Amino acid sequence: MMDTSLLVWIILAPLLGAILNGGIYFYHVKRKPVSELVFSIIGTGTPLIAFLITLSLFLQMVDGDITFKQTVFTWLSLDTLNIAMGFLGDNLAIFMAMFVTFVGWLIHIYAIGYMTGDAGFGKFFAYFNLFLASMLILVLADNPIILFIGWEGVGVCSYLLIAFYYTDKDNVIAGNKAFIANRVGDFGFLLGLITLFFALGEVDLSFTSLEANISNASPSLLALSGFLLFVGAMGKSAQIPLYVWLPDAMAGPTPISALIHAATMVTAGVYMVARFHFLYSGIEGIGTFIAYIGAFSALLAAVIATRQQDIKKILAYSTMSQLGYMFIAVGLGFYSSGLFHVFTHAFFKAMLFMGAGGMIIALHHEQNIFKMAQHRVQLPIIGITFLIGVIAISGIPPFSGFFSKDAILAAAFQEGQYLIWAIGMFTAFLTAFYMFRMYFILFVAPNKHAAHYVYTSKTITFPLFILAIGAVGAGFLNLPAIFGGHHLVDTWLAQTNSTHIHMSHLTEYILMALSIIVAVAGIVVAYKKYANFDVYKPEDEKGIIANKFYVDEFYDLVFVQASKKVSTFIDRVLDTKIIDGFIMAICNEFITFGKKVATLQNANVRFYAAFMLIGMSCVFVYLYISLGL
Amino acid sequence: MISLTSYAFVSMILFSIGVIGVIARRNIFVIYMSIELMLNGINLFLITFARYHFNMDPQIITVMVISIAAAEAAIFLSVIILLFRSKKSLDTDIFTTLTQGERS
């Protein structure tokens, strides 16, 4: 453990950026316009500072085996319970923070090119920096309470950014959907935290002491807590059954999608499970449950993606599918493999989204792949990087996606979860198929006119270059031993006590060959079907797959309509008729009674006199009887 | 010799006539007279017992009641004049402006 004052600045840098950008944006709106350059410098400079600090900490950690820790102040001090605003920079957190800040920074640069000329430029960067700051709070948190702050922070920022073009009703609905779906998950997460409290009793809540005390807790409470925390992860990381918000989140500008899918937000669930590895590895069965949820999410998303027509939705479903792989890995205890896939995925998915965004801009905000193919333009850099991304996600060696995905599939095989392995293999086939379907339609399928060259802004192409290097090369960081690699990432994340792959080299070779074969098969099928596809006759949107298995409709029916019905029933019948009726009946009784009593007060002197007489007579009769006079 | 009971009986009859007069009659003058009648019924009762017990105290009270009734008469008559000026009537059932419920 080593105290440092730098850790908090990783978070404060983007947070200050958010505050500054927000303040200047107010000035920009209320007083006089400020140049976009100012917002750009603050917006991209602060993530860069965060990245550089993370890098310096990382280099110190490489030199010596140290863990950074910083307590900024005591946030809550109750009798025996102290919650510190503390941050922890262990290997896991710094690993995560490294690529979150780096990829985040690149997406910020990209956003300059994408958002230029937008009226809300400054606001956009303020939200963007806030998003990054929230994610970094989540990553660097020293205890689950601080983690929850970040957890909620990314939820709020995703809502703000998905509904960024708030003048369009659909965007606002999509933002609400994301927020509400996450709300369900967050509620589970909060309940999980509370259960963890009860399970552990009064201990210091930092992750290190939680890990030390975990053996004292009752296993059944821990299992419940683990499950509830995973409900939170289902919401944030878009797994069955809470994934519905992710495709709709494509309503936001493309840099948001890149940031949500690559660097922040959706990876939070995987990270959380890895952070609580001591909890999950101790509970029987929950890991398998997580792995199965991951596997079915991967499969479902991949199947849906094969028939989508919106380029961003295809990418969104592919993210969900890849997240499914990550959950397979962390569920089976291969935390480092899961995080390694998070890491490689960040590069190629950010790149794919950026490429898609570049094309969308060049084609004047057209997102349907068939229409995009009809008006194809020449975008050489985007074309090449997009291809790299597609190959990487499909799992073709030596691109990064191959190594990380293959490690997960091998992990499932080694654990004897052959069903998960088979689903993973089939999903890998589908992944190659739908990604290349998109690629062939966008770039290869013939169209009738010659494509002309369109200039793409340098701020868009520069991050693409860097990410392309990452997408190609990141896989070598965790090169398996059979290729002479050293498992650098696995070694770095040794603290998570991950399971590692130990199988005979022959089995490993065969598994790799199989996964290459299914990927190539996917590409070949896609080529056969779509390389000469007539883009002027797009696929119809009929059938169960194109309609996303009617899950949205099902949820709408079961949850939205049902709660509307219940609300209407309560409003119209229960409230107005029964409760109001009951209360009004009582009221009316009082009113009638009151009116009757009021007639006594009729200001008639004689009547009053008679009343007095009766009253006095009664008093006398009473006195006569009671006093015995 | 007239018995004590007879005196008490007369005074009770006087009082009761007064009470019935207040309740049953509508003319404000008759009501006033009925009140005086009730007072005098009480006075008669007091004096009867003063004589019976040879005690002067009830007589003092009676004299005081008579004098206060005289003062009261002055106020009562002036109030009646004012009431008559406002409504041009002596019917008490008309003076119901202080009612709470619906005007009847």
Interface residues (C-beta under 8 A of the other chain):
Chain A: K595 A598 T599 L600 Q601 N602 A603 N604 V605 R606 A609 A610 L613
Chain B: V19 V22 I23 A24 R25 R26 I31 T92 D93 F95 T96 T97 L98 T99 Q100 G101 E102 S104
